[in-house]
Amino acid sequence: MATTGSGKATAWDRQLKNRNFLSPAGFKFNLSRAPKVDFFSNSVNIPNINLGVAIQASYLKDIPVPGDKISYGDLEVQFFVDENLENYLQIHDWMRALGFPESIDETIPLTVNPDDLEGSAYSDGTLIIYNSSFNAVAKVEFQSLFPSSLSSMEFNAQVTDINYIMATASFKYTIFNVESLVGNEP
């Protein structure tokens, strides 16, 4: 990093070195507990993040100050449903086991068990983001995911063009961390 004689960073050092825009098509998503979903993933989001705000009372005007709680939006994964519905059923069965199983055999323990992906209530997920040259530039890791909704699938015998069926799964999680994979360049 170039500095002035006084050791301070110059205005040039504060500018972006790479001026290319990030492509929305450069990603790979991995969901540990439902690997058949990530192969057919069509879109995924990095959820919004909100910092709570506290109000400091004042005799002239209330002043907003940073709060202490962060809330995260839902992780949404849209995927093509395979012909045998295997990826759809992975999410469906996971939700049934968490919510309202028909039998004891469908239940799963509500503990994090990284050694037993089929028997855990939670899963970790990873989103790898690629640049325009398809080099990984960032990794987003979601911890303790579980599905909170699964979209409907619409069948229609009157379609003239085949648009393959897609489903969207929404996930709750405890936290996500974003890690840059770009090395520090001189």
C-alpha positions as CSV (number, residue, x, y, z in Angstrom):
1,M,0.0,0.0,0.0
2,A,1.4,3.3,-1.0
3,T,1.7,6.0,1.6
4,T,2.7,9.6,1.8
5,G,5.9,10.6,3.5
6,S,3.9,11.0,6.7
7,G,2.8,7.3,6.6
8,K,-0.8,8.0,5.8
9,A,-2.7,6.2,3.1
10,T,-3.3,8.2,-0.1
11,A,-6.7,8.7,-1.7
12,W,-5.6,6.2,-4.4
13,D,-5.2,3.5,-1.8
14,R,-8.8,3.9,-0.8
15,Q,-10.1,3.2,-4.3
16,L,-11.3,-0.2,-5.6
17,K,-8.6,-2.1,-7.4
18,N,-11.0,-4.4,-9.3
19,R,-13.8,-2.4,-11.0
20,N,-15.6,-5.4,-12.5
21,F,-19.2,-6.0,-11.4
22,L,-20.2,-9.2,-9.5
23,S,-22.2,-11.6,-11.7
24,P,-25.3,-13.1,-10.2
25,A,-24.6,-16.4,-12.1
26,G,-21.3,-17.1,-10.3
27,F,-22.2,-19.2,-7.3
28,K,-22.2,-22.8,-5.9
29,F,-24.4,-23.7,-2.9
30,N,-23.9,-26.7,-0.7
31,L,-26.4,-27.9,1.9
32,S,-24.9,-30.7,4.0
33,R,-28.2,-32.4,4.9
34,A,-29.8,-32.2,1.5
35,P,-27.0,-32.7,-1.1
36,K,-29.5,-33.4,-3.9
37,V,-30.9,-29.8,-3.6
38,D,-27.6,-28.1,-4.2
39,F,-26.8,-29.8,-7.5
40,F,-30.1,-28.3,-8.9
41,S,-29.8,-24.9,-7.2
42,N,-30.9,-22.1,-9.5
43,S,-30.8,-19.2,-7.2
44,V,-29.8,-18.4,-3.6
45,N,-29.6,-15.2,-1.6
46,I,-27.3,-13.7,1.0
47,P,-30.0,-12.6,3.4
48,N,-30.4,-9.2,4.8
49,I,-29.0,-8.2,8.1
50,N,-30.5,-5.6,10.4
51,L,-28.9,-4.0,13.5
52,G,-31.4,-3.1,16.2
53,V,-31.6,0.6,17.2
54,A,-31.9,2.0,20.7
55,I,-33.3,5.4,21.3
56,Q,-31.4,7.8,23.6
57,A,-33.8,10.3,25.0
58,S,-32.9,13.9,24.9
59,Y,-34.9,17.0,25.8
60,L,-34.6,18.4,22.2
61,K,-34.7,15.3,20.1
62,D,-34.5,11.5,20.5
63,I,-31.2,10.2,19.2
64,P,-30.9,6.8,17.5
65,V,-27.9,4.8,18.6
66,P,-26.7,1.4,17.6
67,G,-28.5,-1.4,19.4
68,D,-27.2,-4.7,20.6
69,K,-29.2,-7.3,18.6
70,I,-28.8,-8.3,15.0
71,S,-31.6,-10.0,13.1
72,Y,-31.1,-12.0,9.9
73,G,-33.5,-12.5,7.0
74,D,-34.3,-16.0,5.7
75,L,-32.0,-17.9,3.4
76,E,-34.0,-18.7,0.2
77,V,-32.9,-21.4,-2.1
78,Q,-34.7,-22.0,-5.4
79,F,-34.0,-25.3,-7.2
80,F,-35.1,-27.3,-10.1
81,V,-37.1,-30.4,-8.9
82,D,-35.7,-33.6,-10.3
83,E,-37.9,-36.0,-12.2
84,N,-38.1,-38.4,-9.2
85,L,-38.7,-35.6,-6.7
86,E,-35.7,-36.8,-4.7
87,N,-34.4,-33.3,-3.9
88,Y,-37.9,-32.0,-3.1
89,L,-38.5,-34.9,-0.8
90,Q,-35.2,-34.3,1.1
91,I,-36.6,-30.9,2.2
92,H,-40.1,-32.2,2.6
93,D,-39.2,-35.1,4.8
94,W,-36.8,-33.0,6.9
95,M,-39.7,-30.5,7.6
96,R,-42.1,-33.3,8.4
97,A,-39.7,-34.8,10.9
98,L,-39.3,-31.4,12.6
99,G,-42.9,-30.5,12.5
100,F,-45.7,-33.1,12.5
101,P,-44.5,-36.6,11.8
102,E,-47.1,-39.4,11.4
103,S,-45.0,-41.8,13.3
104,I,-42.1,-42.0,15.8
105,D,-39.9,-43.3,12.9
106,E,-40.1,-39.9,11.2
107,T,-38.9,-37.9,14.1
108,I,-35.3,-36.6,14.4
109,P,-33.5,-35.4,17.5
110,L,-33.3,-31.6,18.0
111,T,-29.6,-31.6,18.5
112,V,-26.7,-30.6,16.2
113,N,-25.0,-33.9,15.2
114,P,-22.4,-33.3,12.5
115,D,-21.6,-37.0,12.2
116,D,-25.2,-38.0,11.4
117,L,-26.6,-35.8,8.6
118,E,-29.8,-37.9,8.2
119,G,-30.5,-37.8,12.0
120,S,-29.9,-34.2,12.8
121,A,-32.4,-31.4,13.0
122,Y,-29.9,-28.9,11.6
123,S,-27.5,-28.6,8.7
124,D,-24.7,-26.3,7.7
125,G,-24.7,-24.6,4.3
126,T,-22.0,-23.0,2.3
127,L,-22.3,-20.5,-0.5
128,I,-19.2,-20.0,-2.7
129,I,-19.2,-16.8,-4.8
130,Y,-17.2,-16.7,-8.0
131,N,-15.9,-13.7,-10.0
132,S,-16.2,-13.1,-13.7
133,S,-13.3,-15.5,-14.3
134,F,-15.0,-18.1,-12.1
135,N,-12.4,-17.9,-9.4
136,A,-13.8,-18.2,-5.8
137,V,-13.8,-14.7,-4.2
138,A,-15.9,-15.3,-1.1
139,K,-17.4,-18.0,1.1
140,V,-20.6,-17.5,3.1
141,E,-21.1,-20.1,5.8
142,F,-24.6,-20.6,7.4
143,Q,-24.7,-22.3,10.8
144,S,-27.5,-24.5,12.1
145,L,-29.9,-24.2,9.2
146,F,-33.4,-25.8,9.2
147,P,-36.2,-25.4,6.7
148,S,-39.1,-23.2,7.6
149,S,-41.1,-23.3,4.4
150,L,-41.2,-25.2,1.1
151,S,-43.1,-23.7,-1.9
152,S,-45.9,-25.4,-3.8
153,M,-45.4,-27.0,-7.2
154,E,-47.9,-26.3,-9.9
155,F,-48.7,-28.8,-12.6
156,N,-50.6,-27.7,-15.7
157,A,-51.6,-29.9,-18.7
158,Q,-52.3,-26.9,-20.9
159,V,-48.8,-25.6,-21.2
160,T,-47.3,-25.3,-24.7
161,D,-43.7,-24.7,-23.7
162,I,-42.1,-26.9,-21.0
163,N,-40.9,-24.8,-18.1
164,Y,-39.4,-27.2,-15.6
165,I,-40.8,-27.2,-12.1
166,M,-38.9,-25.3,-9.5
167,A,-39.4,-25.1,-5.8
168,T,-38.2,-22.6,-3.2
169,A,-37.1,-23.6,0.3
170,S,-36.7,-21.0,3.1
171,F,-34.3,-21.6,5.9
172,K,-33.8,-20.2,9.4
173,Y,-30.3,-20.3,10.9
174,T,-28.4,-19.0,13.8
175,I,-25.8,-16.9,12.0
176,F,-23.9,-16.5,8.7
177,N,-20.3,-15.5,8.3
178,V,-18.8,-14.0,5.1
179,E,-15.1,-14.7,4.4
180,S,-13.1,-13.2,1.6
181,L,-11.1,-15.7,-0.4
182,V,-9.2,-13.0,-2.3
183,G,-5.6,-12.7,-1.2
184,N,-4.1,-9.4,-0.1
185,E,-2.4,-8.1,-3.2
186,P,0.4,-5.6,-2.9
